Amino acid sequence: MEPALSALMTASGAESLLERAYIDAVEQVDDMDETRAQILDAAYEQFCRMGVQRSTMEDVARRAGVSRITVYRRFATKNALVEHVVRREFRRYFDQFLRDIQQAETAADRVVLGFVSSLRAIRSNPLIGGLIATEPDLLVPSMINDGGRTLATVRQFVAGQLRQEQRAGNVSSDLDADLVAEMMVRISASFLGIPSHLVDLDDDEQLAMVARRFLVPMLEPPAPLADRE
């Protein structure tokens, strides 16, 4: 696998790209460097059109209308550029997720909307969704063979939303937010990584049905053993 592709999910530092994107979304980090944003826009378009492997730093510089040296001053390597482009896309995913669930009135509705929104946002993203669809042997392994860090980051995000529901009194305080979030994320990840012959992932109504039938019941903590007898 090309190093730039293996960097899509796991950065070289202490945090994965997804972890960084999650922190940026939660903390509302903003980047005001116009040239840097211009290069990232050009790289995104270049990668969507030609793919990561077939694109060079020179291609990105040409598309951005800047010199190759300018690109290298912001991003020392192609790996670094790919990392930041994908990180920004995941940041947009987290931002969109938070906007989408604000439309729902109940915790159950937010679970459904979040599930549908997540699959739609990732699958429809020209870069990430395109790689999942056309090069799953390159992207999917990087999502699942990173020691669980990618799933853990998304689980942390979902668990945080569930704890907000608990604090608001919308979900029982007895709910194990981390475990429920883990199960929800693993179900979502399986749909992204493994094609389904039963569920049409492009049908929002069908996805909503799946969420209401299988995810929403997770919001109810299990009854005590004494109550089951």
N, C-alpha and C positions, 0 to 999 in steps of 0.2 A: 504494500500500500504506500502511496506517495505520502511523505511526511506532512504535507499541507492538509491532506484529507484526514489523517489520523489526529490532527490538531483540532478538528471540528468540535469535538466534545471535551477534550481534555487538554488544558493549557499546560505549559511547562512549569508554571509556578505552583504555589500551594493551593490555589483555587482552580476549579474547572471553569470553562467558559460559561457554563450554565449558572454556576454559583455567582460569578461576577455579574452576569446579566440580571440575576435575581436581586442581588444587592443594589444594583443600579436602579432597578424598577422600584424597589421598596423605598430607597432613599431619594428617589427622583433626581438622580445624577444627570447633569446636563453638560454637553460638550460644546463650547462656544468657538472652537477653532474651525473657521470656515473652510480653510484649505484642507484640513484633515477630513471634514465632512464631505467635501467635494471629491476627495480621493476615495473615500468609502462608498459614496454613491456610484462612482465610476467602476470600482471593483465589483460591487454588487451586480451592476448591469453586465459587466464583462463575464463574471462567473455564471450568471444566469444564461447568457447567450452561448458561451463557449465551453462552460464547465471549468472546474478548478484546475484539473490536470493540464488542460490545453492552453491555459492563460499564463501570461508572463507579467512581470512587473512593468515591462515596457508597454505591453498592451494596455495596462491600467493607466499608466502615465499619459499615453496617447489619448485615451478616452476621456481622461480628466482634464486634458488641455494643459498639463504641467510637465515639467522636466522629470526625467527618471530620478535625478538627484533629489528632487523635492519629495518624491514618493519615498525614497529610502531614508530621508531625514525624519519622516513621520513613522515609517515602518521599516525596521532594519532588515527584515527578511520577508519572503513570501508567506512563510508560516505565520508570522506576526500579523500580516495583512489579512489573511484568511481568518485567523482567530477573531480579529476585531470586527470583521464583516459579519461573521456568524453570531458573535456575541450581541451585536446590535440587533440582529433579527430576533434573537431570543428575548432581548429586552422589549422589543415591540410586541412580542407574543405575550409577555407578562403584563405589559401595559394594556393591551387589548382585552385580556382576560379580566382584569380588574374593572375595565369599563363595561364589559358585557354583563358581568354579574350584578352590577348596580341597577340593571333594568328589572331584575326579579324582585318579587315581593316577599317570598318565603325562603327559608333555608333549602327546602326541597327543590324549589324552582332554581335556586342558585347552583345547586349541584348539577341539575339537568343542563342548565345553560352553560355552566363551566365545562362540562364534558363535551357538549356539542361544539362549543366555541374553540376548545383546545384542539380537537381533531381537525376542525375546519381550518383553523389558523395555520397549523403546521403543514397539513396536506396541501393547502392552497398556496403556501409560500413558494415562489418560483425557485428559490435557491435550495432551501432545506427539503421542502416537499418534493422538488424535482430530483434531488439526490436519493431520497427514500424510494421514489418510484423507479428511477432509471439505474441507480447504482447502489442498491441495498447491501450488496456484499462489501461495499466500502464504508458506508455510513452506519448501518445498523449495528455491526460489531462494535464500533467505537462507542455506541450508546449503551451497550450491555456488558462489554468486557473492560469496564473501567473501575472494577471493584465496587460497583453499586453507587458511585458518586453522582452520576446523572440522575438516577431514580431518587436518591436521597435528597438532592436539591429540590426537585419538583415536589417530593413528599413534604419537605419542610414548608414549601410555599402553600400547599393545600392544607396541611395541618394548621398553619397560621390562620387561614381563612376559617377553618372549623372552630378554632379557639375563639375567634371573634364572635362566631355564632353562639358559642357557649356563654361568653361574657354578656351578650345581649339577651340571653335567656331563650334563644330560639332553638337550642339543642341541649339535651341533657348534659349536666356537668359530669355524669358518670361515663360519658362516651370516651373511649380511648382514641383521641384525635390522631395520634401518630399511627396507630394500627389501621384505622379506617382510611386515613390518607394514603398509607402504603398500598392497601388493597385497590383503592380507586386509581392510583397512578399506575400500578402494574396492569390493571385491566386496560387502561388507555394505551399504555405502551405496547401491549400485545396487539391491539388493533393496528397501531402504526407499523409495527415490525413484521406482522404475519398477516397476509391477505385473508379476508373472510369470504366464504362462499354463502354465508347465511345473512350477513348484515351488510347493507349497502352503505359504505362509509361516506358516500356523497349525498345521502338522503338524510337531511336534518331531522325529519319527523321520525324516521326509524331509529336514529341514534338517540333521540329524546325518549322513545319508548324503552330502549335498552336501559338508559340511565334511570328512568322511573321504576322499572321492574327490578333492577339488580343493584343500583348504587344508592338510591334514596333509602331503601330499607336499612342500609348500613348506619343511618343516622340514629336509629333506635338501639340503645345499648341492650345486650342480651339480658333476659330476665334472670334473677337469682335462681340458683338450683332449687331452692325450696318452693318457688312458684311454679316450677315445671312438674312437680310431683302431683 
